[in-house]
Amino acid sequence: MPDTQSIHIHDLADFHQEGGVSVDDLANAIQIWSILQPLPTTVRDVAASFKITGETVRAAVEGHPWMYLSGPAHDRLANIIEHEGE
C-alpha cells in the first residue's frame, strides 16, 4: 500500500490478512498513543498520524471497551477520544 494512501475500515481485513494489524490491534494502538499525547486527541489527529481514515479511527474507538468519543456531532473528525477511568 502506498504511503500516501489512507487505510479505510473496509480495507483493514485485507490489510490484516497481508500481515497488517487487526481492528483490535489498531484500537489498542490508538488507545496507547492517545493516552501519551500531551493534549486531548481528536479523530483527526489519529487519522493523520496513523494514515487511516476518520471512519477507521471511529470504528476502532467505538469497538474498544474502554474508549469512547465526545464532541461536536457536526464535525466528526473533531471528536475527542476519551478513555474510561481517566
N, C-alpha and C positions, 0 to 999 in steps of 0.2 A: 504494500500500500504506500503510495507516495506520501512524503512528509507534509505536503500542503493540504492533503485531504483529511477531513474530519470523519471520525468513525460514527456512524449512526447506529442507534439501538437495534435496528433491523439487521445490520451487518455484524453485530457483535458475536452472534452464534457462529457465523462463518469464520470470523477472526479468531475465536476461541479454538475452533477445530484446526486452524493453521498454527497453533502454538501460542496464541494470544491469551488474553485474560477472559474470565467469565464475568457475568454481571455481578455476581457475589464478590469476586476478587476486585472488580472495579469499585464497587461500593465501599469495600474495606479500605482501598487505597484513597478514595475521596475522603473518607472519614479521618484517616490519619493525617493526610495532607492539610485538610481544612482546619483541624484542631491546632496544627502547628503554625498557622498563619497569625500574624500579629493583629489583624483586623477581621471583622466578620467576613466570611467568604460567600460570594454570590454564585449562582449558577453560571453566570457569565465568566467569572474568574476561573472556575474549574474547567469550563468548556475550552477556554483559551489555553490554559496551562496543560491540559491533558490532550488537546487536539481532538476533542469529541464534540458532538452537537449538544446543544442545550437540552434537547429531548432525551438524549442518552444520560446526561447528568441527572435529570429529573427522575427518570426510570430507576436508576441505580439508587438514588437517595430515597425515593418513595418505597422501594423494595427492601430497604435496610431496616432492621428492627429498632435501631437507636438513633436514627436521623430523621429529620422532617424539614419541610420548607415553610418559611414565613415571608411575608412581604406583599407587595402590590400585585393584585390579580391582573392588572392591565399590562404589566411588564414582567413576564415570567422569567426572563433572564436576570432580572434584578432581585429575584427571590433569594433570601439568605438561607444558607444551610445551617440548621440548628442541630444540637446533639442532646439527647436525653441525659440528664444528670450533670449538666454543666452548671 
